[in-house]
Every structure is written in structure tokens, then in C-alpha cells.
């Protein structure tokens, strides 16, 4: 007993006096590779993902699950998280140097951690878990097996997602900086160059864009044409590009982009550290309209004034060029990966000397991105907090008659090609004839996806994170439950689990619970295929039992099934 008290005191002391994180003082061998296999990346730090920057490294696991995952350094398990979607099964370890490592999409935890988590799930009667821990509960040493690699949450295939964070600020840091070694001798590939002409208008879906033919390989690129590129007014550039790691076919993101005008840097990014509150700025970092309409990722060599990310290191006039002469100027586009492999695109530009066109007249309502903005009429209210837009906006509203299952007019809140940084407040008025359904109504976007919504002062109010078309629909249908291996009087004596599927038509599943003989049991869930199951406990007695399963959607439509079974 005395030994346990001393050990707990030592662990607590070690972390009570953990140093403030200092990037420059972390040695290259502080962190162990979290997998004992050759590290190949399926995803690099900061690369472009749907509506976010990637916050860590994705390590391939040879298309299989179950590799041991090791603690990268001494520390303690500071958080156990089990999500529906997202990271799935995840562990967080706090280290004495002021950092936290994160291990996500895990198949399962090591036995002691798994038992600890399961006990807390039963105590909370919840599958999902977000559990902070103290330094004395689960200390770990560098190299301890803490889990096994998997494919849980929103993972697109077996792999390990790994992060290093500043514990205090939760800023994520590129793990390659700390010596997590991935072989890379390949220079980035520049696939395409684009010229954007702004004139006097902000960047938008109507900004003039032109693809400029280029040629080259192995780090050296140029224009296909041998004459200077003719430009006019205010303009900027963008590229489609990717980076390969040695022996790996995955097209990963870049580490650094530099644009020079006559040998002076006008725009530079370095993908080194990321704040989570900036992650949706990925939609300002790229040509968002191009991504939505063609699927092509074009990284802009200029920034929007309201963009929020620490990746921008150097900018002159946001990287936007305006020539005032008809001289020939040099442009150099430099792309680098973390290992220093470099590709360069050199070309010349020349202004045609035309006057800068006048600013286009406002067609709708002018929104300044630095201010709060609001639009309202008799049927709809839209409230946009300051900072939600990345640039000024000529806001256009229109509406169209209801169709199909819509219970309101279809409200066109500008258009889906303009990105926003966070959710805006949208209220759609409930027609008197549908007031009896007020607790079942949700706001739906043009793709038919529920945005949620609650009744508020005669309106349904929700907070969509995209612009576009919205209308009201009613959700009065309970979720569907489909048994997989259970039926009334089923003999499950040789089965290891009870399995079902569940789905919902609109508002989405809010909660689910299973019971055996009236006692709550842990139901595990895989949202990608809707499978939900309970692994039988060892202490379940042989004989007759009753299994009950109930599921509710976000509008409190409830479905319950009950089966007698034999174990």
C-alpha cells in the first residue's frame, strides 16, 4: 500500500510541474513511432479535407486492423473518447514536456484501458464516452501497448490517425517536425496553374479564372507558351499540386508554398501548426467554388482578408498582384515538402495596359465581413455574426414555391458556392396550418439533409454551416430497426453477440439503448453501415432472457423492439 501511495505521488508531482511546451527544446528522439512497422502516410498534416485541414498524420496499416499501437512517450492517459463517427475510439496521452499525443480510429484499447472505459460506459449508460482522466489513473511509459489500430469512427479504411498537440492551447503541430520519420525523396508535382482576375471585386464564384497550360517534371516547370503571360488589373494565381512519399502512391498535401514577384516574396504558407478554430478556413485556402462544382482542389496563391489560419507566414497585399506598368515581370512558384524536396514553376507576366474595370454594382445587400450582418423578410431571418465571411459579399436572396415534401417556400440564402467559417442563425416561419407539427419540423438543405431545428417565436431555428437553399420538412417517422441474428425465441447459446441494424429517414438518430432482463447493457454502434450490437457478458446465465432495444431520433420519434431468446 505504501508503494502505491509513493508511486501516485511521484506521478502526480511529475505532471503537476510539467513544463510549458517549447517547440525548440523538444529533441528529435523524444517520441517513439506509434506503430512498429514501416511508416507510410495515407494523409499528411494540414492537407485539404472536406471542410477542414487534416490535423495529424494518417499511417497506413497494410489494409488491415489490429497492429499494436504504442505510447509515443512517457505520460498518462488524459482522455478516453468513444464517438459515433469522428475519431471513433481514441486515446489522448499528456506528456511532461507540455504536449499531448492523440491516437484515433482504434479497433480496441489495451485490456486495462478497455475495462476502465467499459465500466464508465455502464456507469453513464451510454455508448459514447468523453472521459478526462487525472495523472494517477492510467500512467503509461514510452513503448507501452495502449491500443490496436482499427477503422472506427469516420475512417475511410484501416489506418492510425496520430497527432501531437500543445497541451495548453490544443494547437496541433506537424509530427514530422519532431522526428517522426517517413521516407521521402520525391519532389512535389505541379499538375495545373490558374490565373484569377479580380478587377475591383472580391473573390467569388464569378471571379474570372483561366487555366494556364504548363509543362515539366521532376521539380522543374514552366509555361507551355514561350511568351509572357498577359495579365490585367488585380490578379493572383493558384495551383493544383500534390506530394508523394517514397514507395507510396497516395497523393498527399504540401508543406510549403512560396510565390515571388521579381524575387520578392509576396505570399508564403508553411503547414506547421494548426488551431482547431481555424480548420474550416480550408474553404478560403482553396478555390471553394471549383471544389464544389468540379471536385478539383486548387490551392490559392493569395489569401482572402477574412481567412483565419496560422499557415500564412508572409503576405504582401494578401498575395494579390496589381501591375501599374507594361514591363515584363518574373513569377516564381516554389512548392516544398517537409524533407526539403522542391519544385519550381518559373514564368513571366506582362500587363496589357488596360485600365482597371470599375467595381460591379451591388445587386443585393452589401455585407462587410468585419461586421455583423442580417437579412429578414416576412418568412425568413438570417443572422451572420462578424467573422463568419472571408470577404465582403453582395448578398442575394430569393425564394421559390414549395415542392415535394417541403412545408414552406424554398429560401435561397445566397448560394452554396460561398463558404462560411461557422454556422449562421437561420429562422424559417411556420405556416399556421403546420403549427400542430411544430415539434416535428426541421430545416432541410437543398440536398435533403436535415440541419436540425427547434421551434422559436413562430419560427423553426437552426444553425447551418453552409449557404444555399433551405426549407421546412416534418419528421414524424420513427427510426427503423432490423434484427440480424435475433428473433423471438432465438437460440443464441453459441452466439457471441446480439446484432441489429438501425436507420432514420430524416432528423437522425439521437439515442439508443439495449436491455437484457430489464438491465441496461452496452450496445456498440458502427454508423457507416448502421450496425449495432451487444457482446454477451461472461456472467450472463444460461437460460431464457428478454432483450429490449429502443432508438429515438432527433425529433423524439421512438421505436422499440423486444425479443425472448435462449442463451
Wavefront OBJ file of the C-alpha trace (Angstrom):
o trace
v 0.000 0.000 0.000
v 2.857 2.368 0.870
v 4.457 1.637 -2.529
v 1.224 2.607 -4.350
v 0.978 5.885 -2.462
v 4.585 6.789 -3.258
v 4.133 5.893 -6.928
v 0.979 8.014 -7.160
v 2.756 10.956 -5.529
v 5.671 10.681 -7.957
v 3.387 10.557 -10.975
v 1.299 13.464 -9.722
v 4.409 15.500 -8.976
v 5.849 14.790 -12.415
v 2.822 16.260 -14.155
v 1.923 18.950 -11.669
v 5.214 20.578 -12.599
v 5.153 19.728 -16.332
v 6.968 22.397 -18.282
v 5.373 24.842 -20.657
v 5.706 23.490 -24.173
v 8.670 24.891 -26.091
v 8.953 23.588 -29.665
v 12.646 24.432 -29.866
v 13.511 22.310 -26.817
v 11.973 19.014 -27.951
v 14.635 16.528 -29.009
v 14.183 14.552 -32.224
v 14.111 11.242 -30.318
v 11.555 12.292 -27.689
v 8.702 10.489 -29.480
v 8.621 6.843 -30.473
v 6.897 5.827 -33.687
v 3.397 4.734 -32.584
v 3.488 1.673 -34.886
v 6.225 -0.943 -35.135
v 6.011 -1.110 -38.938
v 7.484 0.984 -41.728
v 5.617 4.285 -41.661
v 3.742 5.085 -44.865
v 1.333 8.002 -44.996
v -2.237 7.879 -46.208
v -2.612 11.527 -45.165
v -0.206 14.337 -44.293
v -0.505 17.126 -41.740
v -2.629 20.087 -42.839
v -3.678 18.575 -46.143
v -7.016 19.512 -47.696
v -10.028 17.575 -46.417
v -13.750 18.223 -46.750
v -14.397 21.425 -44.757
v -11.239 21.074 -42.664
v -7.467 20.819 -42.640
v -6.143 17.405 -41.613
v -4.922 17.730 -38.042
v -2.364 14.925 -37.919
v -0.689 12.114 -39.834
v -2.566 9.080 -41.140
v -0.347 5.983 -41.008
v -1.206 3.096 -43.313
v -1.683 -0.298 -41.662
v -1.405 -2.546 -44.730
v -5.197 -2.546 -45.215
v -5.734 -4.466 -42.000
v -6.618 -3.805 -38.378
v -5.075 -4.986 -35.154
v -1.493 -3.664 -35.163
v -0.276 -2.781 -31.652
v -0.283 0.970 -31.028
v 2.459 2.207 -28.693
v 2.642 5.202 -26.373
v 4.955 7.652 -28.139
v 6.460 8.918 -24.862
v 6.079 8.693 -21.097
v 2.883 10.218 -19.772
v -0.618 9.385 -18.677
v -3.907 8.700 -20.464
v -5.592 12.089 -20.148
v -8.706 11.383 -22.206
v -10.626 8.342 -23.436
v -13.067 9.109 -26.206
v -15.586 6.858 -27.952
v -17.516 8.657 -30.687
v -20.185 7.848 -33.221
v -18.243 8.999 -36.281
v -15.318 11.396 -35.876
v -12.284 9.751 -34.263
v -14.243 6.634 -33.231
v -12.199 5.033 -30.470
v -9.441 7.447 -29.446
v -6.863 7.924 -26.701
v -5.025 11.057 -25.582
v -1.731 10.974 -23.648
v -0.345 14.017 -21.828
v 3.457 14.204 -21.637
v 5.727 16.102 -19.202
v 7.107 18.337 -21.969
v 3.754 20.089 -22.403
v 2.434 18.099 -25.365
v -0.401 15.645 -25.904
v -0.357 12.779 -28.390
v -3.610 11.543 -29.930
v -4.309 8.069 -31.351
v -7.575 7.695 -33.281
v -9.778 5.245 -35.242
v -8.595 2.480 -32.901
v -10.034 -1.010 -33.164
v -9.872 -1.524 -29.399
v -7.997 -0.344 -26.335
v -5.477 -2.436 -24.400
v -7.227 -4.650 -21.797
v -6.772 -2.413 -18.755
v -7.881 0.724 -20.630
v -10.784 -1.155 -22.273
v -12.062 -2.347 -18.873
v -11.725 1.151 -17.431
v -13.726 2.624 -20.358
v -16.379 -0.082 -20.258
v -17.014 0.448 -16.562
v -17.539 4.156 -17.222
v -19.888 3.405 -20.150
v -22.020 1.256 -17.857
v -21.952 3.882 -15.137
v -23.162 6.523 -17.611
v -25.390 4.037 -19.512
v -24.003 5.406 -22.754
v -22.029 4.000 -25.694
v -20.426 7.388 -26.389
v -17.801 8.482 -23.919
v -15.642 11.566 -23.472
v -13.761 10.967 -20.279
v -10.989 13.190 -18.852
v -8.542 11.413 -16.545
v -6.149 12.533 -13.838
v -2.393 11.800 -13.929
v -2.658 8.998 -11.343
v -5.363 6.902 -13.026
v -3.612 5.349 -16.061
v 0.098 6.299 -16.274
v 1.986 4.890 -19.293
v 5.607 4.502 -20.296
v 7.121 5.112 -23.709
v 6.590 1.955 -25.775
v 3.638 0.573 -23.766
v 0.912 -1.005 -25.898
v -2.119 1.201 -25.359
v -4.430 0.018 -28.167
v -4.730 -1.715 -31.533
v -5.109 0.003 -34.896
v -8.529 -0.001 -36.462
v -11.113 1.622 -38.695
v -13.646 3.131 -36.286
v -15.467 6.467 -36.485
v -15.421 8.300 -39.805
v -12.333 6.450 -41.014
v -12.301 5.604 -44.717
v -10.165 2.484 -44.275
v -7.849 0.827 -41.728
v -5.188 3.254 -40.501
v -3.893 5.087 -37.426
v -4.514 8.802 -37.101
v -1.752 10.341 -34.964
v -1.422 13.886 -33.609
v 0.912 15.916 -31.441
v -0.740 18.871 -29.685
v 0.284 21.689 -27.401
v -1.474 20.530 -24.231
v -2.305 24.020 -23.020
v -3.601 25.533 -26.269
v -4.598 22.301 -28.121
v -2.793 23.669 -31.160
v -1.786 20.698 -33.320
v 1.791 20.500 -34.585
v 3.155 18.687 -37.619
v 4.634 15.468 -36.131
v 7.338 15.387 -38.812
v 8.912 18.344 -37.013
v 9.651 16.042 -34.057
v 11.482 13.354 -35.987
v 8.573 11.029 -36.766
v 10.354 9.719 -39.827
v 8.674 8.952 -43.151
v 10.881 8.241 -46.166
v 10.545 10.919 -48.857
v 12.860 11.580 -51.795
v 10.198 12.721 -54.266
v 9.633 16.321 -55.325
v 6.067 17.735 -55.310
v 4.091 17.535 -58.530
v 2.518 20.663 -60.034
v -0.466 19.490 -62.062
v -2.023 22.800 -63.149
v -1.711 26.596 -62.888
v -4.657 29.004 -62.725
v -4.882 32.776 -63.194
v -7.580 34.652 -61.238
v -8.537 38.177 -62.323
v -10.364 40.212 -59.644
v -10.550 43.685 -61.118
v -12.104 45.739 -58.292
v -14.358 42.988 -56.944
v -13.883 40.500 -54.079
v -13.140 36.868 -54.855
v -16.364 34.958 -55.536
v -17.785 32.191 -57.694
v -17.962 34.705 -60.559
v -14.268 35.676 -60.379
v -12.696 35.182 -63.792
v -10.484 32.091 -63.777
v -8.242 30.770 -66.543
v -6.177 27.577 -66.607
v -2.704 28.244 -67.978
v -1.027 25.287 -69.726
v 2.252 24.231 -68.098
v 4.862 21.581 -68.765
v 7.657 19.983 -66.778
v 8.527 17.276 -64.262
v 10.995 16.316 -61.525
v 10.906 19.728 -59.878
v 11.220 21.993 -62.911
v 8.120 23.526 -64.543
v 7.350 26.325 -66.990
v 4.512 27.637 -69.140
v 3.811 25.754 -72.346
v 3.868 29.079 -74.185
v 7.243 30.750 -74.681
v 5.904 34.286 -74.324
v 4.962 36.203 -71.167
v 1.508 35.580 -69.730
v -0.716 38.603 -70.443
v -2.477 39.912 -67.318
v -4.625 42.871 -66.376
v -5.701 44.750 -63.270
v -5.649 42.898 -59.932
v -4.906 39.194 -60.162
v -3.481 36.184 -58.373
v -2.537 32.583 -59.024
v -3.460 29.128 -57.814
v -2.123 25.630 -58.383
v -3.324 22.060 -58.307
v -0.451 20.137 -56.792
v 0.359 17.166 -54.590
v 3.245 15.443 -52.861
v 4.244 11.778 -52.946
v 6.255 9.939 -50.305
v 8.770 7.292 -51.370
v 7.168 3.936 -52.156
v 3.687 5.341 -51.652
v 1.073 6.132 -54.306
v -1.047 8.375 -52.053
v -1.246 11.982 -53.201
v -0.597 13.980 -50.044
v -0.730 17.683 -49.261
v 2.128 20.180 -49.474
v 4.251 21.537 -46.645
v 5.152 24.965 -48.027
v 4.146 27.274 -50.881
v 6.026 30.437 -51.820
v 5.138 32.934 -54.560
v 7.729 35.524 -55.600
v 7.280 38.577 -57.800
v 10.617 39.754 -59.199
v 12.423 37.754 -56.478
v 10.423 39.337 -53.639
v 8.143 37.063 -51.615
v 4.519 38.193 -51.864
v 2.858 35.053 -50.471
v 4.102 32.182 -48.337
v 2.492 29.357 -46.389
v 4.071 26.775 -44.086
v 1.939 23.874 -42.854
v 3.446 23.570 -39.391
v 0.862 24.281 -36.668
v -2.936 24.443 -36.678
v -5.593 25.781 -34.321
v -8.866 23.863 -34.482
v -10.890 27.069 -34.584
v -9.147 27.819 -37.897
v -9.734 24.475 -39.555
v -12.760 25.496 -41.654
v -10.584 28.187 -43.238
v -9.588 25.392 -45.595
v -12.528 26.631 -47.684
v -10.838 30.025 -48.033
v -7.424 28.428 -48.574
v -8.704 26.682 -51.713
v -10.907 27.672 -54.641
v -14.103 26.571 -52.892
v -16.439 27.003 -55.886
v -14.111 24.860 -58.018
v -14.052 22.138 -55.356
v -17.857 22.000 -55.199
v -18.522 22.166 -58.922
v -15.670 20.058 -60.331
v -14.134 18.259 -57.356
v -10.747 19.741 -58.183
v -8.607 21.115 -55.349
v -6.867 24.376 -56.283
v -4.712 25.930 -53.569
v -4.751 29.692 -53.907
v -1.519 31.662 -54.017
v -3.371 34.540 -52.401
v -5.485 34.933 -49.281
v -8.940 36.297 -48.570
v -8.905 39.103 -45.990
v -11.094 37.235 -43.503
v -9.284 33.907 -43.721
v -8.139 32.518 -40.384
v -5.114 30.226 -40.305
v -1.601 30.309 -38.896
v -0.324 28.729 -42.141
v 0.000 32.162 -43.750
v 3.568 33.332 -42.976
v 4.302 36.126 -45.446
v 1.845 38.210 -47.439
v 2.099 41.393 -49.430
v -1.348 42.728 -50.331
v -2.712 39.232 -49.496
v -0.658 37.846 -52.401
v -2.754 39.769 -54.935
v -0.730 41.438 -57.688
v -1.563 44.711 -59.386
v 0.730 45.855 -62.177
v 0.972 49.577 -62.970
v 3.265 49.245 -65.967
v 3.674 47.208 -69.121
v 7.102 45.820 -68.200
v 7.849 42.104 -68.079
v 7.908 40.685 -64.545
v 9.097 37.347 -63.176
v 6.883 34.980 -61.163
v 8.378 32.080 -59.268
v 6.134 29.466 -57.634
v 8.022 27.238 -55.153
v 6.435 24.133 -53.598
v 8.250 22.153 -50.889
v 7.616 19.063 -48.805
v 8.859 18.683 -45.234
v 12.030 16.851 -46.287
v 13.034 19.851 -48.427
v 12.252 18.325 -51.818
v 11.361 21.302 -54.001
v 9.558 22.036 -57.262
v 9.700 25.379 -59.017
v 7.442 26.890 -61.667
v 9.043 29.919 -63.371
v 7.219 32.173 -65.812
v 6.910 35.781 -66.917
v 3.923 38.135 -66.903
v 3.137 41.359 -68.734
v 0.204 43.717 -68.276
v -1.874 44.602 -71.336
v -2.026 48.178 -70.019
v -5.818 48.378 -69.878
v -7.428 50.445 -67.152
v -8.772 48.609 -64.121
v -12.517 47.938 -64.648
v -14.960 49.631 -62.293
v -16.355 47.784 -59.313
v -19.514 45.868 -60.210
v -22.743 47.452 -58.886
v -24.363 45.817 -55.853
v -27.253 43.572 -56.916
v -28.467 42.530 -53.484
v -27.421 43.633 -49.994
v -23.826 44.583 -49.207
v -22.288 42.580 -46.325
v -18.975 43.719 -44.844
v -17.090 40.709 -43.478
v -15.866 42.739 -40.474
v -19.421 43.477 -39.269
v -22.476 41.622 -38.027
v -24.914 41.188 -40.918
v -28.603 40.386 -41.062
v -31.297 39.698 -43.641
v -35.007 39.407 -42.867
v -38.422 39.435 -44.514
v -41.870 38.137 -43.530
v -40.876 34.485 -43.905
v -37.194 34.166 -43.073
v -34.479 35.638 -40.843
v -30.753 35.054 -41.432
v -28.197 36.361 -38.925
v -24.467 36.307 -39.709
v -22.027 37.178 -36.877
v -18.935 39.177 -37.788
v -16.060 36.981 -38.887
v -18.293 34.379 -40.490
v -17.457 35.539 -44.034
v -13.965 35.514 -45.506
v -14.561 38.561 -47.706
v -17.170 41.224 -48.441
v -20.296 39.843 -50.048
v -23.003 41.030 -52.412
v -25.688 39.003 -50.616
v -28.502 37.757 -52.842
v -31.787 36.329 -51.526
v -34.642 34.789 -53.471
v -37.248 32.099 -52.930
v -39.290 29.593 -54.884
v -42.568 27.723 -54.299
v -42.575 24.581 -52.145
v -42.268 21.247 -53.886
v -42.371 17.620 -52.821
v -42.342 17.264 -49.030
v -41.467 20.934 -48.350
v -43.759 22.644 -45.810
v -42.507 26.148 -46.602
v -41.252 28.102 -49.543
v -37.702 27.234 -50.570
v -35.441 30.029 -49.371
v -32.288 30.728 -51.409
v -29.778 32.102 -48.871
v -27.232 33.463 -51.347
v -25.650 30.312 -52.842
v -23.763 27.209 -51.746
v -20.569 28.292 -53.549
v -19.713 30.918 -50.919
v -18.015 29.364 -47.853
v -18.652 30.487 -44.291
v -16.463 29.893 -41.244
v -19.130 28.776 -38.789
v -22.866 28.244 -38.509
v -25.243 31.156 -39.069
v -28.657 31.566 -37.458
v -31.484 30.717 -39.851
v -35.155 31.071 -38.938
v -37.975 29.968 -41.240
v -41.521 30.936 -40.301
v -44.018 28.146 -39.681
v -47.227 28.473 -41.691
v -50.293 28.440 -39.375
v -51.576 25.225 -40.968
v -48.449 23.389 -39.787
v -48.241 24.738 -36.228
v -49.546 21.427 -34.860
v -46.347 19.861 -36.220
v -44.026 22.480 -34.733
v -42.119 19.948 -32.589
v -41.547 17.697 -35.607
v -40.271 20.310 -38.053
v -36.668 20.576 -39.200
v -34.827 22.812 -41.653
v -33.566 20.876 -44.667
v -30.973 21.955 -47.229
v -31.108 21.514 -51.000
v -29.559 18.046 -50.715
v -32.348 16.908 -48.408
v -30.080 16.798 -45.351
v -31.537 17.889 -42.029
v -29.954 20.948 -40.430
v -31.869 20.331 -37.216
v -34.131 22.984 -35.787
v -36.291 23.925 -32.795
v -39.487 25.960 -32.582
v -38.713 29.562 -31.597
v -41.177 32.503 -31.609
v -43.197 31.128 -34.511
v -40.134 30.046 -36.496
v -38.005 26.944 -36.772
v -34.453 27.987 -35.897
v -31.279 26.139 -36.869
v -27.617 26.934 -37.439
v -26.481 25.637 -40.859
v -22.762 25.757 -41.681
v -23.250 26.300 -45.405
v -25.281 28.684 -47.535
v -27.774 27.600 -50.170
v -31.422 26.553 -50.386
v -33.412 25.710 -47.256
v -36.983 24.738 -46.416
v -39.072 23.056 -43.710
v -39.942 19.376 -43.513
v -41.729 17.304 -40.888
v -40.187 14.221 -39.335
v -42.973 12.042 -37.918
v -41.470 8.658 -38.772
v -39.699 6.613 -36.111
v -36.322 5.010 -36.861
v -36.261 1.554 -38.416
v -34.811 -1.418 -36.516
v -33.835 -4.552 -38.436
v -32.779 -7.640 -36.435
v -29.774 -9.516 -37.831
v -29.330 -12.565 -35.627
v -32.188 -12.335 -33.159
v -35.863 -13.178 -33.335
v -38.476 -14.305 -30.847
v -37.300 -17.446 -29.030
v -33.985 -17.434 -30.906
v -31.365 -19.836 -29.571
v -28.195 -17.778 -29.114
v -26.348 -20.323 -26.954
v -23.392 -20.397 -29.356
v -23.546 -16.731 -30.395
v -21.155 -14.156 -29.024
v -23.417 -11.181 -29.564
v -26.827 -9.779 -30.445
v -26.775 -7.824 -33.719
v -29.242 -5.420 -35.320
v -29.320 -2.544 -37.781
v -30.944 0.837 -37.291
v -31.599 3.803 -39.577
v -33.563 7.026 -39.659
v -35.233 8.811 -42.546
v -34.532 12.492 -41.743
v -33.570 14.103 -38.445
v -31.017 11.462 -37.468
v -30.588 9.052 -34.570
v -30.284 10.809 -31.227
v -30.060 7.918 -28.757
v -30.302 4.143 -28.460
v -30.382 1.735 -25.527
v -30.428 -2.017 -25.010
v -31.657 -4.012 -22.021
v -31.423 -7.667 -21.032
v -33.913 -8.748 -18.395
v -34.535 -5.076 -17.617
v -30.866 -4.222 -17.055
v -29.081 -1.721 -19.321
v -26.396 -3.317 -21.481
v -23.712 -1.745 -23.643
v -24.687 -1.505 -27.319
v -21.853 -0.702 -29.711
v -22.511 1.115 -32.985
v -20.946 1.353 -36.444
v -22.651 4.324 -38.180
v -21.258 3.611 -41.660
v -23.440 0.518 -42.048
v -25.919 1.155 -39.230
v -24.955 -1.999 -37.325
v -25.493 -2.034 -33.572
v -24.574 -4.951 -31.328
v -24.108 -6.187 -27.768
v -21.277 -8.559 -26.879
v -22.571 -11.013 -24.295
v -21.127 -10.650 -20.815
v -19.453 -13.680 -19.257
v -21.768 -13.570 -16.255
v -24.973 -13.903 -18.326
v -26.624 -17.067 -17.004
v -27.750 -19.845 -19.289
v -31.481 -19.992 -19.868
v -34.296 -17.738 -21.064
v -33.837 -13.967 -21.337
v -35.606 -10.891 -22.698
v -33.795 -8.417 -24.924
v -35.274 -4.947 -25.454
v -33.885 -2.309 -27.791
v -35.130 1.240 -28.211
v -33.972 4.036 -30.504
v -35.053 7.686 -30.758
v -34.413 10.249 -33.470
v -33.758 13.970 -33.003
v -37.496 14.714 -33.155
v -38.290 12.147 -30.442
v -39.856 9.586 -32.722
v -39.219 6.315 -30.875
v -39.079 2.697 -31.992
v -38.807 -0.271 -29.606
v -38.413 -3.990 -30.263
v -38.421 -6.835 -27.755
v -37.384 -10.468 -28.160
v -37.246 -13.531 -25.944
v -34.074 -15.541 -26.508
v -32.207 -18.525 -25.099
v -28.562 -18.348 -24.027
l 1 2 3 4 5 6 7 8 9 10 11 12 13 14 15 16 17 18 19 20 21 22 23 24 25 26 27 28 29 30 31 32 33 34 35 36 37 38 39 40 41 42 43 44 45 46 47 48 49 50 51 52 53 54 55 56 57 58 59 60 61 62 63 64 65 66 67 68 69 70 71 72 73 74 75 76 77 78 79 80 81 82 83 84 85 86 87 88 89 90 91 92 93 94 95 96 97 98 99 100 101 102 103 104 105 106 107 108 109 110 111 112 113 114 115 116 117 118 119 120 121 122 123 124 125 126 127 128 129 130 131 132 133 134 135 136 137 138 139 140 141 142 143 144 145 146 147 148 149 150 151 152 153 154 155 156 157 158 159 160 161 162 163 164 165 166 167 168 169 170 171 172 173 174 175 176 177 178 179 180 181 182 183 184 185 186 187 188 189 190 191 192 193 194 195 196 197 198 199 200 201 202 203 204 205 206 207 208 209 210 211 212 213 214 215 216 217 218 219 220 221 222 223 224 225 226 227 228 229 230 231 232 233 234 235 236 237 238 239 240 241 242 243 244 245 246 247 248 249 250 251 252 253 254 255 256 257 258 259 260 261 262 263 264 265 266 267 268 269 270 271 272 273 274 275 276 277 278 279 280 281 282 283 284 285 286 287 288 289 290 291 292 293 294 295 296 297 298 299 300 301 302 303 304 305 306 307 308 309 310 311 312 313 314 315 316 317 318 319 320 321 322 323 324 325 326 327 328 329 330 331 332 333 334 335 336 337 338 339 340 341 342 343 344 345 346 347 348 349 350 351 352 353 354 355 356 357 358 359 360 361 362 363 364 365 366 367 368 369 370 371 372 373 374 375 376 377 378 379 380 381 382 383 384 385 386 387 388 389 390 391 392 393 394 395 396 397 398 399 400 401 402 403 404 405 406 407 408 409 410 411 412 413 414 415 416 417 418 419 420 421 422 423 424 425 426 427 428 429 430 431 432 433 434 435 436 437 438 439 440 441 442 443 444 445 446 447 448 449 450 451 452 453 454 455 456 457 458 459 460 461 462 463 464 465 466 467 468 469 470 471 472 473 474 475 476 477 478 479 480 481 482 483 484 485 486 487 488 489 490 491 492 493 494 495 496 497 498 499 500 501 502 503 504 505 506 507 508 509 510 511 512 513 514 515 516 517 518 519 520 521 522 523 524 525 526 527 528 529 530 531 532 533 534 535 536 537 538 539 540 541 542 543 544 545 546 547 548 549 550 551 552 553 554 555 556 557 558 559 560 561 562 563 564 565 566 567
